[in-house]
């Protein structure tokens, strides 16, 4: 309940594939989700957040995702 209340008051969540990511999406809190493209069973197409307020950043390796990509995603969602 505390996490849901915290996420509801948050302007945005940056997260990997996790329970809090899905909870934020359900609560209409924008999410910048970080995913690995492969293998297919961990991809954002299968496990990404639902809703139109979310942005997925993915690469073949999470280590290859640049900080600027995440910051640009945050700026895009926050307007």
Backbone atoms as SQL, in Angstrom:
CREATE TABLE atoms (id INTEGER PRIMARY KEY, chain TEXT, resi INTEGER, resn TEXT, atom TEXT, x REAL, y REAL, z REAL);
INSERT INTO atoms VALUES
  (1, 'A', 1, 'UNK', 'N', 0.826, -1.187, 0.000),
  (2, 'A', 1, 'UNK', 'CA', 0.000, 0.000, 0.000),
  (3, 'A', 1, 'UNK', 'C', 0.880, 1.265, 0.000),
  (4, 'A', 2, 'UNK', 'N', 1.972, 1.206, 0.760),
  (5, 'A', 2, 'UNK', 'CA', 2.860, 2.370, 0.816),
  (6, 'A', 2, 'UNK', 'C', 3.518, 2.635, -0.532),
  (7, 'A', 3, 'UNK', 'N', 3.946, 1.578, -1.202),
  (8, 'A', 3, 'UNK', 'CA', 4.565, 1.755, -2.514),
  (9, 'A', 3, 'UNK', 'C', 3.559, 2.321, -3.509),
  (10, 'A', 4, 'UNK', 'N', 2.345, 1.826, -3.489),
  (11, 'A', 4, 'UNK', 'CA', 1.311, 2.346, -4.389),
  (12, 'A', 4, 'UNK', 'C', 1.052, 3.823, -4.120),
  (13, 'A', 5, 'UNK', 'N', 0.986, 4.215, -2.873),
  (14, 'A', 5, 'UNK', 'CA', 0.774, 5.622, -2.532),
  (15, 'A', 5, 'UNK', 'C', 1.954, 6.474, -2.997),
  (16, 'A', 6, 'UNK', 'N', 3.160, 5.971, -2.815),
  (17, 'A', 6, 'UNK', 'CA', 4.359, 6.691, -3.254),
  (18, 'A', 6, 'UNK', 'C', 4.363, 6.851, -4.774),
  (19, 'A', 7, 'UNK', 'N', 4.076, 5.775, -5.501),
  (20, 'A', 7, 'UNK', 'CA', 4.072, 5.833, -6.968),
  (21, 'A', 7, 'UNK', 'C', 2.959, 6.726, -7.500),
  (22, 'A', 8, 'UNK', 'N', 1.832, 6.731, -6.829),
  (23, 'A', 8, 'UNK', 'CA', 0.714, 7.581, -7.258),
  (24, 'A', 8, 'UNK', 'C', 1.086, 9.062, -7.160),
  (25, 'A', 9, 'UNK', 'N', 1.904, 9.421, -6.181),
  (26, 'A', 9, 'UNK', 'CA', 2.318, 10.812, -5.998),
  (27, 'A', 9, 'UNK', 'C', 3.540, 11.185, -6.839),
  (28, 'A', 10, 'UNK', 'N', 4.194, 10.184, -7.412),
  (29, 'A', 10, 'UNK', 'CA', 5.417, 10.420, -8.188),
  (30, 'A', 10, 'UNK', 'C', 5.092, 10.978, -9.561),
  (31, 'A', 11, 'UNK', 'N', 5.986, 11.803, -10.086),
  (32, 'A', 11, 'UNK', 'CA', 5.821, 12.342, -11.434),
  (33, 'A', 11, 'UNK', 'C', 6.273, 11.351, -12.486),
  (34, 'A', 12, 'UNK', 'N', 7.188, 10.421, -12.111),
  (35, 'A', 12, 'UNK', 'CA', 7.768, 9.500, -13.080),
  (36, 'A', 12, 'UNK', 'C', 8.544, 8.421, -12.337),
  (37, 'A', 13, 'UNK', 'N', 8.635, 7.244, -12.953),
  (38, 'A', 13, 'UNK', 'CA', 9.465, 6.172, -12.417),
  (39, 'A', 13, 'UNK', 'C', 10.428, 5.715, -13.503),
  (40, 'A', 14, 'UNK', 'N', 11.711, 5.588, -13.163),
  (41, 'A', 14, 'UNK', 'CA', 12.708, 4.980, -14.045),
  (42, 'A', 14, 'UNK', 'C', 13.012, 3.619, -13.431),
  (43, 'A', 15, 'UNK', 'N', 12.830, 2.565, -14.227),
  (44, 'A', 15, 'UNK', 'CA', 12.952, 1.229, -13.662),
  (45, 'A', 15, 'UNK', 'C', 13.301, 0.205, -14.728),
  (46, 'A', 16, 'UNK', 'N', 13.849, -0.888, -14.285),
  (47, 'A', 16, 'UNK', 'CA', 13.966, -2.043, -15.152),
  (48, 'A', 16, 'UNK', 'C', 12.655, -2.823, -15.043),
  (49, 'A', 17, 'UNK', 'N', 12.601, -3.999, -15.660),
  (50, 'A', 17, 'UNK', 'CA', 11.407, -4.843, -15.589),
  (51, 'A', 17, 'UNK', 'C', 11.242, -5.302, -14.145),
  (52, 'A', 18, 'UNK', 'N', 10.199, -4.810, -13.502),
  (53, 'A', 18, 'UNK', 'CA', 10.007, -5.115, -12.083),
  (54, 'A', 18, 'UNK', 'C', 8.549, -4.912, -11.698),
  (55, 'A', 19, 'UNK', 'N', 8.204, -5.388, -10.535),
  (56, 'A', 19, 'UNK', 'CA', 6.855, -5.184, -10.019),
  (57, 'A', 19, 'UNK', 'C', 6.507, -3.713, -9.876),
  (58, 'A', 20, 'UNK', 'N', 7.398, -2.886, -9.304),
  (59, 'A', 20, 'UNK', 'CA', 7.088, -1.459, -9.203),
  (60, 'A', 20, 'UNK', 'C', 6.838, -0.800, -10.567),
  (61, 'A', 21, 'UNK', 'N', 7.532, -1.251, -11.607),
  (62, 'A', 21, 'UNK', 'CA', 7.299, -0.705, -12.949),
  (63, 'A', 21, 'UNK', 'C', 5.859, -0.967, -13.382),
  (64, 'A', 22, 'UNK', 'N', 5.382, -2.185, -13.191),
  (65, 'A', 22, 'UNK', 'CA', 4.020, -2.529, -13.588),
  (66, 'A', 22, 'UNK', 'C', 2.995, -1.807, -12.715),
  (67, 'A', 23, 'UNK', 'N', 3.275, -1.687, -11.435),
  (68, 'A', 23, 'UNK', 'CA', 2.373, -0.980, -10.536),
  (69, 'A', 23, 'UNK', 'C', 2.263, 0.492, -10.929),
  (70, 'A', 24, 'UNK', 'N', 3.380, 1.122, -11.228),
  (71, 'A', 24, 'UNK', 'CA', 3.357, 2.526, -11.657),
  (72, 'A', 24, 'UNK', 'C', 2.531, 2.681, -12.928),
  (73, 'A', 25, 'UNK', 'N', 2.717, 1.779, -13.886),
  (74, 'A', 25, 'UNK', 'CA', 1.959, 1.855, -15.139),
  (75, 'A', 25, 'UNK', 'C', 0.460, 1.729, -14.880),
  (76, 'A', 26, 'UNK', 'N', 0.077, 0.839, -14.007),
  (77, 'A', 26, 'UNK', 'CA', -1.338, 0.667, -13.667),
  (78, 'A', 26, 'UNK', 'C', -1.890, 1.920, -13.007),
  (79, 'A', 27, 'UNK', 'N', -1.069, 2.618, -12.235),
  (80, 'A', 27, 'UNK', 'CA', -1.495, 3.830, -11.532),
  (81, 'A', 27, 'UNK', 'C', -1.389, 5.085, -12.395),
  (82, 'A', 28, 'UNK', 'N', -1.048, 4.911, -13.686),
  (83, 'A', 28, 'UNK', 'CA', -0.887, 6.014, -14.635),
  (84, 'A', 28, 'UNK', 'C', 0.263, 6.952, -14.297),
  (85, 'A', 29, 'UNK', 'N', 1.244, 6.439, -13.580),
  (86, 'A', 29, 'UNK', 'CA', 2.481, 7.182, -13.368),
  (87, 'A', 29, 'UNK', 'C', 3.392, 6.861, -14.544),
  (88, 'A', 30, 'UNK', 'N', 3.870, 7.867, -15.270),
  (89, 'A', 30, 'UNK', 'CA', 4.737, 7.598, -16.420),
  (90, 'A', 30, 'UNK', 'C', 5.966, 6.783, -16.026),
  (91, 'A', 31, 'UNK', 'N', 6.359, 5.877, -16.926),
  (92, 'A', 31, 'UNK', 'CA', 7.486, 4.990, -16.666),
  (93, 'A', 31, 'UNK', 'C', 8.488, 5.065, -17.810),
  (94, 'A', 32, 'UNK', 'N', 9.762, 5.239, -17.467),
  (95, 'A', 32, 'UNK', 'CA', 10.851, 5.011, -18.407),
  (96, 'A', 32, 'UNK', 'C', 11.388, 3.640, -18.024),
  (97, 'A', 33, 'UNK', 'N', 11.119, 2.657, -18.883),
  (98, 'A', 33, 'UNK', 'CA', 11.472, 1.272, -18.593),
  (99, 'A', 33, 'UNK', 'C', 12.726, 0.884, -19.369),
  (100, 'A', 34, 'UNK', 'N', 13.645, 0.232, -18.688),
  (101, 'A', 34, 'UNK', 'CA', 14.910, -0.170, -19.283),
  (102, 'A', 34, 'UNK', 'C', 14.888, -1.688, -19.478),
  (103, 'A', 35, 'UNK', 'N', 15.084, -2.096, -20.741),
  (104, 'A', 35, 'UNK', 'CA', 14.998, -3.509, -21.093),
  (105, 'A', 35, 'UNK', 'C', 16.156, -3.958, -21.954),
  (106, 'A', 36, 'UNK', 'N', 16.392, -5.231, -21.931),
  (107, 'A', 36, 'UNK', 'CA', 17.295, -5.905, -22.850),
  (108, 'A', 36, 'UNK', 'C', 16.449, -6.459, -23.992),
  (109, 'A', 37, 'UNK', 'N', 16.901, -6.312, -25.241),
  (110, 'A', 37, 'UNK', 'CA', 16.118, -6.752, -26.403),
  (111, 'A', 37, 'UNK', 'C', 16.025, -8.266, -26.534),
  (112, 'A', 38, 'UNK', 'N', 17.042, -8.952, -26.143),
  (113, 'A', 38, 'UNK', 'CA', 17.030, -10.391, -26.349),
  (114, 'A', 38, 'UNK', 'C', 17.602, -11.078, -25.123),
  (115, 'A', 39, 'UNK', 'N', 17.283, -12.279, -24.870),
  (116, 'A', 39, 'UNK', 'CA', 16.426, -13.159, -25.635),
  (117, 'A', 39, 'UNK', 'C', 14.970, -12.722, -25.557),
  (118, 'A', 40, 'UNK', 'N', 14.138, -13.216, -26.496),
  (119, 'A', 40, 'UNK', 'CA', 12.749, -12.751, -26.597),
  (120, 'A', 40, 'UNK', 'C', 11.933, -12.894, -25.308),
  (121, 'A', 41, 'UNK', 'N', 12.267, -13.843, -24.476),
  (122, 'A', 41, 'UNK', 'CA', 11.459, -14.050, -23.271),
  (123, 'A', 41, 'UNK', 'C', 11.692, -12.982, -22.208),
  (124, 'A', 42, 'UNK', 'N', 12.641, -12.064, -22.418),
  (125, 'A', 42, 'UNK', 'CA', 12.816, -10.942, -21.491),
  (126, 'A', 42, 'UNK', 'C', 12.581, -9.598, -22.173),
  (127, 'A', 43, 'UNK', 'N', 12.086, -9.608, -23.387),
  (128, 'A', 43, 'UNK', 'CA', 11.948, -8.367, -24.157),
  (129, 'A', 43, 'UNK', 'C', 10.765, -7.518, -23.684),
  (130, 'A', 44, 'UNK', 'N', 10.811, -6.260, -24.037),
  (131, 'A', 44, 'UNK', 'CA', 9.746, -5.330, -23.651),
  (132, 'A', 44, 'UNK', 'C', 8.438, -5.636, -24.377),
  (133, 'A', 45, 'UNK', 'N', 8.521, -6.267, -25.546),
  (134, 'A', 45, 'UNK', 'CA', 7.276, -6.614, -26.257),
  (135, 'A', 45, 'UNK', 'C', 6.422, -7.561, -25.434),
  (136, 'A', 46, 'UNK', 'N', 7.092, -8.396, -24.688),
  (137, 'A', 46, 'UNK', 'CA', 6.361, -9.360, -23.874),
  (138, 'A', 46, 'UNK', 'C', 6.092, -8.837, -22.465),
  (139, 'A', 47, 'UNK', 'N', 7.049, -8.138, -21.888),
  (140, 'A', 47, 'UNK', 'CA', 6.980, -7.778, -20.476),
  (141, 'A', 47, 'UNK', 'C', 6.991, -6.275, -20.193),
  (142, 'A', 48, 'UNK', 'N', 6.865, -5.450, -21.220),
  (143, 'A', 48, 'UNK', 'CA', 6.924, -4.007, -21.026),
  (144, 'A', 48, 'UNK', 'C', 5.705, -3.449, -20.318),
  (145, 'A', 49, 'UNK', 'N', 5.789, -2.216, -19.856),
  (146, 'A', 49, 'UNK', 'CA', 4.657, -1.589, -19.170),
  (147, 'A', 49, 'UNK', 'C', 3.530, -1.296, -20.153),
  (148, 'A', 50, 'UNK', 'N', 2.299, -1.409, -19.679),
  (149, 'A', 50, 'UNK', 'CA', 1.139, -1.112, -20.514),
  (150, 'A', 50, 'UNK', 'C', 0.764, 0.357, -20.378),
  (151, 'A', 51, 'UNK', 'N', 0.165, 0.897, -21.414),
  (152, 'A', 51, 'UNK', 'CA', -0.290, 2.280, -21.361),
  (153, 'A', 51, 'UNK', 'C', 0.503, 3.177, -22.282),
  (154, 'A', 52, 'UNK', 'N', -0.066, 4.335, -22.539),
  (155, 'A', 52, 'UNK', 'CA', 0.545, 5.261, -23.496),
  (156, 'A', 52, 'UNK', 'C', 1.503, 6.256, -22.846),
  (157, 'A', 53, 'UNK', 'N', 1.560, 6.309, -21.529),
  (158, 'A', 53, 'UNK', 'CA', 2.415, 7.275, -20.837),
  (159, 'A', 53, 'UNK', 'C', 3.820, 6.741, -20.575),
  (160, 'A', 54, 'UNK', 'N', 4.151, 5.625, -21.202),
  (161, 'A', 54, 'UNK', 'CA', 5.407, 4.957, -20.884),
  (162, 'A', 54, 'UNK', 'C', 6.353, 4.964, -22.071),
  (163, 'A', 55, 'UNK', 'N', 7.638, 4.879, -21.769),
  (164, 'A', 55, 'UNK', 'CA', 8.664, 4.854, -22.789),
  (165, 'A', 55, 'UNK', 'C', 9.628, 3.723, -22.459),
  (166, 'A', 56, 'UNK', 'N', 9.899, 2.888, -23.440),
  (167, 'A', 56, 'UNK', 'CA', 10.824, 1.783, -23.249),
  (168, 'A', 56, 'UNK', 'C', 12.142, 2.120, -23.934),
  (169, 'A', 57, 'UNK', 'N', 13.220, 1.931, -23.212),
  (170, 'A', 57, 'UNK', 'CA', 14.565, 2.071, -23.765),
  (171, 'A', 57, 'UNK', 'C', 15.180, 0.687, -23.704),
  (172, 'A', 58, 'UNK', 'N', 15.597, 0.195, -24.876),
  (173, 'A', 58, 'UNK', 'CA', 16.154, -1.155, -24.880),
  (174, 'A', 58, 'UNK', 'C', 17.356, -1.252, -25.801),
  (175, 'A', 59, 'UNK', 'N', 18.196, -2.209, -25.475),
  (176, 'A', 59, 'UNK', 'CA', 19.393, -2.477, -26.257),
  (177, 'A', 59, 'UNK', 'C', 19.710, -3.955, -26.083),
  (178, 'A', 60, 'UNK', 'N', 20.599, -4.484, -26.903),
  (179, 'A', 60, 'UNK', 'CA', 20.984, -5.885, -26.773),
  (180, 'A', 60, 'UNK', 'C', 21.614, -6.179, -25.420),
  (181, 'A', 61, 'UNK', 'N', 22.215, -5.166, -24.826),
  (182, 'A', 61, 'UNK', 'CA', 22.817, -5.286, -23.509),
  (183, 'A', 61, 'UNK', 'C', 22.420, -4.054, -22.694),
  (184, 'A', 62, 'UNK', 'N', 21.972, -4.276, -21.485),
  (185, 'A', 62, 'UNK', 'CA', 21.608, -3.146, -20.623),
  (186, 'A', 62, 'UNK', 'C', 22.810, -2.229, -20.410),
  (187, 'A', 63, 'UNK', 'N', 24.002, -2.800, -20.383),
  (188, 'A', 63, 'UNK', 'CA', 25.223, -2.005, -20.189),
  (189, 'A', 63, 'UNK', 'C', 25.454, -1.020, -21.329),
  (190, 'A', 64, 'UNK', 'N', 24.843, -1.258, -22.479),
  (191, 'A', 64, 'UNK', 'CA', 25.012, -0.365, -23.625),
  (192, 'A', 64, 'UNK', 'C', 24.004, 0.781, -23.652),
  (193, 'A', 65, 'UNK', 'N', 23.091, 0.800, -22.733),
  (194, 'A', 65, 'UNK', 'CA', 22.127, 1.905, -22.659),
  (195, 'A', 65, 'UNK', 'C', 22.840, 3.095, -22.030),
  (196, 'A', 66, 'UNK', 'N', 22.827, 4.198, -22.749),
  (197, 'A', 66, 'UNK', 'CA', 23.536, 5.395, -22.303),
  (198, 'A', 66, 'UNK', 'C', 22.664, 6.222, -21.356),
  (199, 'A', 67, 'UNK', 'N', 23.299, 6.904, -20.440),
  (200, 'A', 67, 'UNK', 'CA', 22.597, 7.777, -19.496),
  (201, 'A', 67, 'UNK', 'C', 21.800, 8.836, -20.251),
  (202, 'A', 68, 'UNK', 'N', 22.364, 9.361, -21.327),
  (203, 'A', 68, 'UNK', 'CA', 21.654, 10.383, -22.109),
  (204, 'A', 68, 'UNK', 'C', 20.355, 9.852, -22.692),
  (205, 'A', 69, 'UNK', 'N', 20.305, 8.579, -23.063),
  (206, 'A', 69, 'UNK', 'CA', 19.067, 7.991, -23.571),
  (207, 'A', 69, 'UNK', 'C', 17.986, 8.029, -22.498),
  (208, 'A', 70, 'UNK', 'N', 18.382, 7.684, -21.281),
  (209, 'A', 70, 'UNK', 'CA', 17.431, 7.676, -20.171),
  (210, 'A', 70, 'UNK', 'C', 16.997, 9.107, -19.849),
  (211, 'A', 71, 'UNK', 'N', 17.952, 10.035, -19.784),
  (212, 'A', 71, 'UNK', 'CA', 17.611, 11.434, -19.501),
  (213, 'A', 71, 'UNK', 'C', 16.688, 12.020, -20.577),
  (214, 'A', 72, 'UNK', 'N', 16.937, 11.694, -21.844),
  (215, 'A', 72, 'UNK', 'CA', 16.064, 12.171, -22.912),
  (216, 'A', 72, 'UNK', 'C', 14.667, 11.576, -22.784),
  (217, 'A', 73, 'UNK', 'N', 14.581, 10.324, -22.356),
  (218, 'A', 73, 'UNK', 'CA', 13.280, 9.710, -22.127),
  (219, 'A', 73, 'UNK', 'C', 12.524, 10.403, -21.001),
  (220, 'A', 74, 'UNK', 'N', 13.239, 10.747, -19.946),
  (221, 'A', 74, 'UNK', 'CA', 12.628, 11.461, -18.819),
  (222, 'A', 74, 'UNK', 'C', 12.105, 12.815, -19.297),
  (223, 'A', 75, 'UNK', 'N', 12.927, 13.542, -20.029),
  (224, 'A', 75, 'UNK', 'CA', 12.519, 14.863, -20.540),
  (225, 'A', 75, 'UNK', 'C', 11.304, 14.734, -21.445),
  (226, 'A', 76, 'UNK', 'N', 11.281, 13.725, -22.279),
  (227, 'A', 76, 'UNK', 'CA', 10.164, 13.534, -23.214),
  (228, 'A', 76, 'UNK', 'C', 8.859, 13.286, -22.445),
  (229, 'A', 77, 'UNK', 'N', 8.907, 12.443, -21.436),
  (230, 'A', 77, 'UNK', 'CA', 7.683, 12.134, -20.694),
  (231, 'A', 77, 'UNK', 'C', 7.232, 13.260, -19.784),
  (232, 'A', 78, 'UNK', 'N', 8.171, 14.022, -19.261),
  (233, 'A', 78, 'UNK', 'CA', 7.787, 15.111, -18.366),
  (234, 'A', 78, 'UNK', 'C', 7.450, 16.400, -19.132),
  (235, 'A', 79, 'UNK', 'N', 7.785, 16.406, -20.418),
  (236, 'A', 79, 'UNK', 'CA', 7.454, 17.572, -21.263),
  (237, 'A', 79, 'UNK', 'C', 8.319, 18.716, -20.948);
